[in-house]
């Protein structure tokens, strides 16, 4: 029986030594840039783990004034995307690296108007996306966008 256990143990060890597992990225980097609005709650502008960046939801706040860029969907959408771009650029990423977007609109009737703006930033191979209507967005904004980017 000892020979059987030893042979089984040896075979198991050989199998384990041949199996490759990808290392799990453990280093988490908090992203902070003055080119995007300072956070208005308990969260980070973004987090980078390995080759992936998670950008917190951005609304159309102008970083310098901390006020909404306007009362309309168009100006707020452009500013929200500029804010996302600033967070990404802080860690050498760009909008081209965005693989997923979650969009919250205060009125789903603005879906088509939002798409007309969005396509200007993602004209080719757009990221996967979710668009939902939210009962209320912080500071009564018209749009909030959260993205994940990867290289």
N, C-alpha and C positions, 0 to 999 in steps of 0.2 A: 504494500500500500504506500510506503514511503517513496518508492520509485515513481508511482503514479502521481502522487501529490507534487513531487519535485518536477516531473515532466509537465504537468499542468501549470504549475507556477511559472516555470521557464517559458512556456508557450504564451502565457498571459503577459509576462514582462516584455517579451519580444514584440507582441502585438501592440502593447501600449507604447513602446519606444518607436514604433513605425507610424503611429497615428499622430498626425499633425493637427494641432488646434490653433486657431488664430488668437493672438493675444488680445485680451480685452483692454481697450484704452482706459486708463484709470486717471489720467491727469485731466482735471476739470479747470478750465480757465474762465473766469468771470470777465465779460466784456463790458467796458465802460468807456464811452466817448462823449466829448462835449459837442460833437457834431450832430448828435441826436438828443431829443429831450431827456432831461433827467427823469428818473422813474417817479411815479406818483403813488407808489405803494411799496409793498415789501416783495420785491422781485429784482432781477437783474435785467439790464437791457438785452443781454444775450449770454449764452453759455457755449463754450467750445469744448468738445470732448473728441479727441482724436481728429479725424477728418470731417467732423460734423459740427455745424453751428445751429443752435436753436435760438431764434430771435423772438423775444417776447412780443406780444401784440402791440402794434404801433398805430396810433391815431394821428390825425393831421395837426399835431402840435408843432409850432415853430420853436426850435430849440432856444433861440435867443430871447423870445418874449414869453414862452410857455403859454401862448394863447393859440386857439385854433386858427388855422390859416385862412379861414373864411367860413361862411355859413352854408356853403354849397358842397355837394358830393364831389364835384370835380376838383376843387382846390384841396379839399381834405384828402382825397385819394392820392393826388400827386405828392402831397407833403408826407403822407404816411409811407409811401414807397421811398421817398428820399430819406426818411428816417431809417427805414430798413436797410437801405443801401449804405448809410453811414455806419451802422452797427456792423454790417458785413465787412466793409472796407477796413474797419479797425483791426481786423484779423486777416487781412489780405484775401478776402472772399469778395464775390460780386453777385449781382442779380443772376448772372449766367449759372451760378452754382446752386440756385434755389431748386429744390426737388419737390417741395410740397408747400402749399399755402392754404391757410384757413382764413376765410373772409367773413366778417360779421357786418351786415348792413342793418341800418335802423329801419329800412323799408325795402322789402324784397321787390317792390315795383321798380326800384332803381337798378335792378340786375343788368339790364341791357346797357344803361348809361355807364355803369361800372365797367362792364366788359370793354366798352369802347376806349376807356382810359387804360385799363389793364393790359390790353393787347399791345399797346405802344411800348411797354416795358418787357413783355414776354412774347415777341412776335413769332418766334420759331421754337418749336419743342417746348411749349409752356409746361410748368410744373403740374403735378397732380394738385387738385384743388377741391376745397369744400367751401360752399357759400350758403350761409344761413341768415335768417332775419333774427336779430337780437331785440329783446324787449327794451333794453337800454344799454348804451355803450358809455364808458366813462366820459365825463364832462359833456354828456349829451352829443357826442360826436356822431357823424353820419356813417362812419366806416372804421373798422379796426382790422388790421391784417397781421397775422402771425405766420412766420415761415421757418422752414428747416432747409439748410443748405449743406451740400456735401461735395467733397472733391475726391 
